[in-house]
Amino acid sequence: MASKNEYTNLGLAINKYGKYVIQQSRSNLTRDDKGGGTLYNSLRYEALETNKIGNPYTLEFFMENYGAFVDKGVKGVNSTYPETRAAMSTFQYGSGTGPKGGLTKGIDSWLRQKKFRWRDEIGRFLSYKSMRYLIVRKIYFQGLRANMFFSKPLAAGLIKYNKDIIDGFVKDINSQIGFADNN
């Protein structure tokens, strides 16, 4: 059985991949004007060494729970398959599976955090309650567009770092067996 430090090359490659995914995910959020917030700051990864043969590392990514909804999108109540904003998403408003009032609470806290206010036609500020109602109604019926801020870097990183991960694993195995490194 391998000791903890026998997979150093694999560990370096896995950490490069994890850093790439987080950096690209954050860049995607920033590009879509969602950077610097709770979701952005919650993105992180952990490369954990295991003692399992054939699986020396586990790579885990972490983010706020609502990150999955931002990434995959959410179908609205009135969404139909071809025209929907999140056609391939498994999430849908009005399905009865989520917590009651969760969207309303989330939008309310977002509005208050951003200190975002609309004005009516006379120039008076709308109340947070009125703004929350309008935003929640639109999202509930039309859904949220899929952002893919995390899914795209995850797949692209596998393509980009696939060779490095395999090469690192092979180098580590060769050093354990006692073969000389020919590179």
Rosetta blueprint (number, residue, H / E / L):
1 M L
2 A L
3 S L
4 K L
5 N L
6 E L
7 Y L
8 T H
9 N H
10 L H
11 G H
12 L H
13 A H
14 I H
15 N H
16 K H
17 Y H
18 G H
19 K H
20 Y H
21 V H
22 I H
23 Q H
24 Q H
25 S H
26 R H
27 S H
28 N H
29 L H
30 T H
31 R H
32 D L
33 D L
34 K L
35 G L
36 G L
37 G L
38 T H
39 L H
40 Y H
41 N H
42 S H
43 L L
44 R E
45 Y E
46 E E
47 A E
48 L E
49 E E
50 T E
51 N E
52 K E
53 I L
54 G L
55 N E
56 P E
57 Y E
58 T E
59 L E
60 E E
61 F E
62 F E
63 M L
64 E L
65 N L
66 Y L
67 G H
68 A H
69 F H
70 V H
71 D H
72 K H
73 G L
74 V E
75 K E
76 G L
77 V L
78 N L
79 S L
80 T L
81 Y L
82 P L
83 E L
84 T L
85 R L
86 A L
87 A L
88 M L
89 S L
90 T L
91 F L
92 Q E
93 Y L
94 G L
95 S L
96 G L
97 T L
98 G L
99 P L
100 K L
101 G L
102 G H
103 L H
104 T H
105 K H
106 G H
107 I H
108 D H
109 S H
110 W H
111 L H
112 R H
113 Q H
114 K H
115 K L
116 F L
117 R L
118 W L
119 R E
120 D L
121 E L
122 I L
123 G L
124 R L
125 F E
126 L L
127 S L
128 Y H
129 K H
130 S H
131 M H
132 R H
133 Y H
134 L H
135 I H
136 V H
137 R H
138 K H
139 I H
140 Y H
141 F H
142 Q H
143 G E
144 L E
145 R L
146 A L
147 N L
148 M L
149 F L
150 F L
151 S H
152 K H
153 P H
154 L H
155 A H
156 A H
157 G H
158 L H
159 I H
160 K H
161 Y H
162 N H
163 K H
164 D H
165 I H
166 I H
167 D H
168 G H
169 F H
170 V H
171 K H
172 D H
173 I H
174 N H
175 S H
176 Q H
177 I H
178 G L
179 F L
180 A L
181 D L
182 N L
183 N L
